[in-house]
């Protein structure tokens, strides 16, 4: 979800108009709603200090509205929050990982009530297994990911539009 969409969703959740948010951010009364509308539509992108002020005014963590990098655990969490909003039926499970019998571990797993997403994840799981089992190379695995979804074969049910394995 884009920054502007996040701002709009939270602003509406807080029951504020664009003008009220703009005035609270310090914009002139005559242009406050226009500036917020530009942010929400993506016509303008707020700078980092402005995003922090928007987060403060809306009473949310800055990470709730900025564009996540997905390299920090916090960013992954906010992405999962967004997915929960989008799919509406996200579930968190405790699973036992016995991939190393000498060091079994307990982890958290996320599932969605989406057959399409399940199919995508199932194929990805198969590609990871193929890599671990030596059926495909790291280069082939990377090629599959870089060109996805054109490399999908629906778990062997059809020929992919773009070939990614070396003959």
Secondary structure as UniProt FT lines:
FT   HELIX           3..14
FT   HELIX           18..24
FT   TURN            25..26
FT   TURN            29..31
FT   HELIX           32..41
FT   HELIX           48..58
FT   HELIX           62..64
FT   HELIX           73..87
FT   STRAND          90..97
FT   TURN            101..102
FT   STRAND          105..112
FT   HELIX           115..132
FT   TURN            133..134
FT   HELIX           138..146
FT   TURN            147..151
FT   TURN            154..157
//
